[in-house]
């Protein structure tokens, strides 16, 4: 049957070998779809080798050879939606794949307007703006996702003007060298535009830039009013470092480079938006408007898209010696490596660097597409062939993509994949932190009430040290009635000490404190007098004949209704059956029990997750509803240790659950991991299992060690924000604050309950528990997460590493 329709249907297929586009005429497409063709067809109309490949495909579907031949890609529904490569914004392959697709689209576009058609005016296709608009709209659909790049912009503290002036000169010099080698093949208008851009009076021509560089070094005005760049730059750097906190030379250098990147990238994105606007009204625009737009993209002006792409590339891969100037990724690497604590980025250091790469790659892709379409438009308007220019641009684009990816992946692989939360600007109880309460709390009791005989023949140190004591009676001294004036300790009493015979005790109105402060007659003060008192009670030890009945300062271990000391041991897992993985975690206290809560989202290909995520509800309980050591763990004097570990899944696994586990008297973390297919995001739920550390203090090799918190105050009083001070395979004992600083009224460390979910959600490979603090303060226990290593997947498929030919031009020069 003869094929008369010219409409085409497009199938987009992905495989390990790359991305391929298959085009069928509507009739043959319907036949192939009916027979469910699922082969990868990669033939190209202008490649004889491609025809041979098609002939070897051994098609048994009845489709003709013509149905296999690739042509220009138009916007259409894919033949096999399940084979379409997902380009979600979080996918580590999205930017790389996008670049490949756009290159392939433009490659085929030039093929449609092949050289043999140039000489045949009748067969030369007329310009179809509607078709071009469809192509760019397809491109727009892909790049709209890249517009959501989450790159945290650092503040700008310094701009190195010398780079602003020098880089265009270097870039244009490189362009001049390239053109010299192929001058006979270039259009006259191309060389004419290059020459004019060098000698014009425009402020950014080479002619003008050389004077501006000279003025930076030798100012034309009085040196008392303006220093030269070498003197001024040193002054400015020193001033910036003195006036800003935590600013290092690496910070300044990075921010300078990033400022310059923004200067170059913004015009590309702005012109791309203008291009999109014009597409929507192309039929109403004058030819001269579109022609001017195209010329502004490909001209040799330093601010044209064609030039800006080279200047951006020079930021990534400097054309001069690396000892003189590093690239932007190396500056970022220096900054992130020099910072001991990275928690302000709202993402991992690796994600931050990859976000920078996505920004640069998206800019390169948009700019490259605009330059190619601009030359096609100018060719249609009779301005010239521009075939060699397009071939050079393709080669340059190929070199830039490979070089930028190589530099970025090297840096990304070297950066941390962990994410944790900084201290907030303001600590708010039950919003940013919570606490275990009244686990071991400062408590004053007279020795006469801590033995059944009611005697005073012992000393304070005899109680609660070798064995726990408890309150046995309430002997009321006629001169004072402190016994019933304070809240009684109905549990066990530990670590009693004699401080002084007499004191004033500030009884606190706060629910989780007994005392605001204790002031002894010899001047010793426990706690702070800034605390509010509901009553100040005089407490005096007394003599019973020749025996002294002393008031002792002890620790009370009382699991009363006001004591929050429980941790849930119940597992919290994502909906694995629905393909969901853990993307974030946080601690949450409900009815006195601390739980781990998870954020979950559906796993998508290439480390990506669905944008619809949710915090899974906690399966909370009351203490009386659960079983101790099965549903929850209760902290006591003997069992109050919390293990610090980073539990990381083996390669090819993703986190799908988390829980607290009890090992001996220690509380620790366990994670559930599930094998996952990188290319599809499919979870193998039946192969899930739990992981946790079995290291203890008694381990023969690498025994667990204690992080000591001694003589510490409330974490919320710290003048400096917390930094991580624990190591994996350590533990901390929950205990009281300093007797001297806080009258031992508060249990530390506190618990950081902020969300731990990096911006740009992705698959997690691990979760950890750590302690952060500042010397002299109790600090916080927090969760941190570990993302998959993006750097392992930042590479081009083998097919993309080959330098192609364009319409018979060998662009390897």
Secondary structure, 3 states (H helix, E strand, C coil): CCCCCCCEEEEEEEECCEEEEEEEEHHHHHHHHHCCCCCCCCEECCCHHHHHHHHCCCCCCCCCHHHHEECCCCCCCCCCHHHCCCCCCCCCCHHHHHHHHHHHHHHHHHHHCCHHHHCCCCCCCCCCHHHHHHHHHHHHHHHHHHCCCCCCCCCCCCCCHHHHHHHHHHHHHHHHHHHHHCHHHCCHHHHHHHHHHHHCCCCCCHHHHHHHHHHHHCCCCCCCCCCCHHHHHHHHHHHHHHHCCCCCHHHHHHHHHHHHHHHHHHHHHHHHHHHHHHHHCHHHCCHHHHHHHHHHHHCCCCCCHHHHHHHHHHHHCCCCCCCCCCCHHHHHHHHHHHCCCCCCCCCCHHHHHHHHHHHHHHHHHHHHHHHHHHHHHHHHCCCCCCHHHHHHHHHHHHHHHHHHHHHHHHHHHCCCCEECCCCCCCCCECCCEECCCCCCEEEEEEHHHCCCCCCCCCCHHHCCCCCCECCCCCCCCCCCCCCCCCCCCCCEEEEEECCCCEEEEEECCCCCCCEEEEEECCCCEEECCCCCCCEEEEEECEEECCEEECEEEEEEECCCCCCCCEEECCCEECCHHHCEEEEEEEEEEECCEEEEEEEEEEECCCCCECCCCEECCCCCCCHHHCCECCCEEECCCCCCEEEECEEECCCCEEEEEEEEEEECCEEEEEEEEEEECCCCCCECHHHCEEEECCCCCCCCCCCCEECCCCCCECHHHCCCCCEECCCCCEEEECEECCHHHHCCCCEECEEECCCECCCCCCCEEEEEEEEEECCCECCEEEEEEEECCHHHHCCCCHHHHCCCCECCECCCC
